[in-house]
Amino acid sequence: MRVKGIRRQDNAVLAEAETDWIFVDAVSGRLHSIPKEVATVFELVPEEKEAAILA
């Protein structure tokens, strides 16, 4: 996941971060799908649409 902290007044990028998330079943140790209640909290924005959102 990539995130940017942007100041709305002038669209200045204040911070950027990138993380890789994986969900693992604690009992079996197997990979697990991202729970819907987690996925719905984050808005996925393709890079090509990012500029339009900031305009």
Stockholm file with secondary structure:
# STOCKHOLM 1.0

chainA/1-55         MRVKGIRRQDNAVLAEAETDWIFVDAVSGRLHSIPKEVATVFELVPEEKEAAILA
#=GR chainA/1-55 SS CEEEEEETTTTEEEEEEECCCCEECTTTCCEECCCHHHHTTSCCCCHHHHHHHHC
#=GC SS_cons        CEEEEEETTTTEEEEEEECCCCEECTTTCCEECCCHHHHTTSCCCCHHHHHHHHC
//
